Amino acid sequence: MCTFKPYIDECGNRGWLFVCSKLNMRIVPRSFFKKYRVHVDYIILRLRSRWKGIMHAHVVKTKQFKFHAFVSYAEEDYRLACITLYRKLIHLGFQISLPDKDFVPGISKAEQLLQYIDDSKKVIILVTEDFLKSGWDSYVVQMVVTHAFHNHRQKSIIVIIKDGISVERMPKDLRYIWWSIISIRWPENEENMMRFWEELFTSLQLD
């Protein structure tokens, strides 16, 4: 239990002393860090990148992005993301960043993640059943949302939903900002693919 107790210092001044058990003092920092881990990571990575001269504070309207979009996906969705989606978007004239294509082995994934998100005008999150089971991709979603709000870029997030997944099953960080993101359903049949690509094409061109 944490309590306040009367306290008198060496000079006779009276006050109140906040007293907490050692057990509580150990639990509070851990629970706090677990809850705000991504926010803490984001600030540390942001400062580290600025010290290195890699990432700078930009006004979004004047920033020149290296990529039209960064694509986040579960490892199990490699073929869907890196072959089907990537090849089509490249064919349509977009520059796309992918972890499997651009991440360099031996360098922190979190640091590279933030860098490529910052270098991309949009972030596409491919949500499938496998994506929802992936712990790392939960981290990615939180990092994407944190970056968007820190840089006033909420409308930069595009969510592609597959496997008939309902909005209620989306990661909570996405549900909280659902009003500001673009969501597109992956068609269940080939007849609707043309409309899907047109909708994605238009979304990637939006400011």
Phi and psi in degrees as a GROMACS rama.xvg file:
@    title "Ramachandran Plot"
@    xaxis  label "Phi"
@    yaxis  label "Psi"
@TYPE xy
-107.473  128.742  CYS-2
-138.926  165.598  THR-3
-105.076  133.966  PHE-4
-128.238  147.374  LYS-5
-59.226  144.211  PRO-6
-142.967  136.826  TYR-7
-126.202  122.406  ILE-8
-82.575  -175.135  ASP-9
-65.0443  -21.3494  GLU-10
-94.1789  2.57774  CYS-11
87.9567  6.21914  GLY-12
-76.3267  132.956  ASN-13
-93.5028  148.801  ARG-14
-168.194  -162.021  GLY-15
-125.355  139.267  TRP-16
-113.145  126.463  LEU-17
-83.8379  118.313  PHE-18
-116.426  130.111  VAL-19
-134.123  143.971  CYS-20
-68.1211  158.379  SER-21
-61.7735  -34.1304  LYS-22
-62.848  -47.2379  LEU-23
-64.4513  -36.9726  ASN-24
-65.3879  -26.3042  MET-25
-81.1984  -35.7566  ARG-26
-73.924  -43.0112  ILE-27
-58.0371  -50.6749  VAL-28
-61.321  -38.8886  PRO-29
-65.1992  -45.7384  ARG-30
-65.9085  -37.8674  SER-31
-64.3333  -45.2936  PHE-32
-65.8793  -38.8855  PHE-33
-62.9881  -41.461  LYS-34
-69.7901  -38.605  LYS-35
-111.218  25.9062  TYR-36
-56.633  -48.9616  ARG-37
-64.4638  -39.4105  VAL-38
-63.1546  -41.4045  HIS-39
-65.6059  -45.9076  VAL-40
-58.6569  -42.5909  ASP-41
-60.6124  -47.1042  TYR-42
-63.1616  -44.1254  ILE-43
-63.6852  -46.475  ILE-44
-64.8635  -37.8711  LEU-45
-64.1009  -46.5573  ARG-46
-65.4279  -41.6282  LEU-47
-62.6087  -41.6131  ARG-48
-66.3955  -38.3935  SER-49
-68.2636  -37.1508  ARG-50
-62.9186  -35.7215  TRP-51
-78.4801  -10.8304  LYS-52
80.086  16.3766  GLY-53
-84.9836  -44.6097  ILE-54
-117.826  133.439  MET-55
-125.183  163.642  HIS-56
-79.1215  120.495  ALA-57
-119.803  153.82  HIS-58
-85.7345  124.737  VAL-59
-54.2919  -39.6497  VAL-60
-65.2031  -24.3006  LYS-61
-107.227  -4.85307  THR-62
-71.8559  133.972  LYS-63
-96.7229  112.322  GLN-64
-84.9279  143.631  PHE-65
-76.7769  -30.1072  LYS-66
-128.672  151.31  PHE-67
-75.0253  -31.4028  HIS-68
-159.819  148.146  ALA-69
-106.435  132.807  PHE-70
-107.5  125.981  VAL-71
-108.375  134.48  SER-72
-157.673  162.639  TYR-73
-78.4831  153.327  ALA-74
-57.9255  -34.2491  GLU-75
-67.4354  -18.0017  GLU-76
-99.6728  24.3824  ASP-77
-54.8844  -50.3534  TYR-78
-63.7779  -41.0831  ARG-79
-64.4008  -42.7662  LEU-80
-80.881  -47.7515  ALA-81
-87.2723  -15.9974  CYS-82
-111.926  -64.5342  ILE-83
-62.8111  -58.3596  THR-84
-70.1646  -48.7616  LEU-85
-61.4588  -49.0579  TYR-86
-62.9183  -38.638  ARG-87
-67.34  -43.6775  LYS-88
-67.7191  -36.6146  LEU-89
-63.9921  -41.0391  ILE-90
-62.6193  -32.3976  HIS-91
-80.5898  -2.57768  LEU-92
99.9623  11.8227  GLY-93
-95.0228  148.306  PHE-94
-95.0977  118.778  GLN-95
-119.136  136.918  ILE-96
-105.317  133.328  SER-97
-129.917  141.822  LEU-98
-56.6286  -43.8353  PRO-99
-68.0436  -22.0365  ASP-100
-93.8463  -38.4731  LYS-101
-109.46  -23.733  ASP-102
-69.4494  136.566  PHE-103
-98.6547  126.53  VAL-104
-60.1844  143.039  PRO-105
93.7939  -10.6683  GLY-106
-108.91  142.633  ILE-107
-47.7255  125.132  SER-108
-63.1481  -39.323  LYS-109
-62.9445  -41.3767  ALA-110
-66.402  -42.9992  GLU-111
-68.2475  -36.6898  GLN-112
-57.1625  -50.9694  LEU-113
-62.5005  -39.0317  LEU-114
-64.6937  -44.5245  GLN-115
-73.8837  -30.0507  TYR-116
-64.6334  -42.5072  ILE-117
-68.2426  -29.5682  ASP-118
-86.1532  -0.995222  ASP-119
-113.249  137.827  SER-120
-66.6292  -37.5419  LYS-121
-128.966  161.127  LYS-122
-124.603  122.049  VAL-123
-99.7962  123.499  ILE-124
-109.129  115.712  ILE-125
-90.9895  105.103  LEU-126
-98.0364  114.439  VAL-127
-128.914  -179.872  THR-128
-61.3388  -40.0707  GLU-129
-66.8584  -36.0979  ASP-130
-61.1276  -42.5393  PHE-131
-66.6706  -22.0492  LEU-132
-89.4772  -9.44396  LYS-133
-90.1536  121.123  SER-134
-67.4101  -40.1018  GLY-135
-62.8627  -39.6574  TRP-136
-72.4997  -22.0624  ASP-137
-65.6991  -39.2355  SER-138
-63.46  -41.8169  TYR-139
-60.7927  -45.6111  VAL-140
-58.2968  -45.8834  VAL-141
-63.2902  -39.2992  GLN-142
-67.0042  -40.9776  MET-143
-62.449  -47.0095  VAL-144
-65.7737  -42.5131  VAL-145
-60.5385  -45.547  THR-146
-63.4633  -41.2174  HIS-147
-60.818  -43.6955  ALA-148
-74.5932  -35.4815  PHE-149
-66.1235  -26.4051  HIS-150
-113.976  13.5975  ASN-151
54.7733  45.5392  HIS-152
-124.709  40.0082  ARG-153
-57.3531  -34.9852  GLN-154
-79.2592  7.19087  LYS-155
-88.3869  -3.295  SER-156
-96.675  125.588  ILE-157
-116.802  124.182  ILE-158
-109.395  120.376  VAL-159
-100.061  119.871  ILE-160
-104.572  125.747  ILE-161
-120.184  171.125  LYS-162
63.6564  22.6362  ASP-163
64.0831  26.3435  GLY-164
-69.6295  133.648  ILE-165
-81.7071  159.691  SER-166
-61.1221  -34.451  VAL-167
-62.1963  -21.2834  GLU-168
-95.5736  -0.325233  ARG-169
-65.5385  152.559  MET-170
-52.8741  137.932  PRO-171
-56.9975  -32.2421  LYS-172
-63.8071  -31.4607  ASP-173
-78.2862  -38.1839  LEU-174
-61.979  -35.5395  ARG-175
-64.2332  -27.1479  TYR-176
-117.92  21.9323  ILE-177
-55.8737  -30.6471  TRP-178
-66.7982  -21.2227  TRP-179
-109.14  -6.32574  SER-180
-101.918  169.203  ILE-181
-102.882  125.396  ILE-182
-117.936  134.056  SER-183
-131.079  133.432  ILE-184
-87.7887  130.774  ARG-185
-72.5739  126.502  TRP-186
-61.0006  146.351  PRO-187
-86.1228  -12.1089  GLU-188
-139.003  157.929  ASN-189
-65.6479  -24.9488  GLU-190
-60.7895  -27.2728  GLU-191
-100.845  5.34074  ASN-192
-65.6306  -38.7238  MET-193
-59.9141  -43.8462  MET-194
-64.7069  -37.7803  ARG-195
-60.7382  -48.7807  PHE-196
-64.5297  -35.6361  TRP-197
-64.9958  -41.1091  GLU-198
-67.3041  -40.8581  GLU-199
-67.6791  -40.933  LEU-200
-57.0549  -46.9891  PHE-201
-64.7828  -41.3789  THR-202
-64.5213  -37.2169  SER-203
-71.2288  -20.8447  LEU-204
-88.2619  -14.31  GLN-205
-68.5601  146.664  LEU-206
